[in-house]
Amino acid sequence: MEARVATTETWMLTPVEGWDFDQVREVELPFDWELVDGVIAPRGRVALWHNHVRGGLAAC
């Protein structure tokens, strides 16, 4: 079975075995991130992104 690759739509759906570098190296996310124990984790300053998401949710 071929390993799936993380995309901007699927990066939060971590496989049971976790992501590996080859699966996530091409993903473009609107924040700085790092791979921690197989999970993509936001890092650094993400306030702008959080504000954008919060504003979008509030508008729903």
SVG drawing of the C-alpha trace seen along z (x, -y; Angstrom):
<svg xmlns="http://www.w3.org/2000/svg" viewBox="-23 -39 35 41">
<polyline fill="none" stroke="black" stroke-width="0.4" points="0.0,0.0 1.4,-3.4 1.9,-5.9 -0.4,-8.9 1.1,-12.5 0.0,-15.4 -1.9,-18.2 -3.3,-21.5 -6.6,-19.7 -5.4,-16.5 -2.4,-17.5 -4.6,-17.5 -5.7,-13.9 -2.5,-12.2 -2.2,-8.5 -2.1,-6.0 1.6,-5.5 2.2,-9.3 3.6,-11.3 7.1,-10.9 9.3,-13.6 8.8,-12.3 5.0,-12.6 5.0,-16.2 8.0,-17.8 6.0,-19.4 3.0,-20.6 2.4,-24.4 0.7,-25.6 -0.1,-29.2 2.1,-29.0 5.5,-27.8 5.4,-24.1 7.5,-21.2 7.1,-17.5 6.9,-16.3 6.5,-12.6 4.8,-12.1 2.4,-15.0 2.5,-18.4 2.7,-21.0 2.4,-24.8 5.2,-26.8 6.3,-30.3 4.0,-33.2 0.6,-32.1 -1.5,-34.9 -2.4,-36.2 -3.5,-32.7 -5.4,-32.1 -7.2,-35.5 -8.1,-34.6 -9.5,-31.2 -11.4,-32.7 -12.9,-35.4 -14.0,-32.8 -15.6,-30.7 -17.4,-33.7 -18.8,-34.6 -20.4,-31.1"/>
</svg>
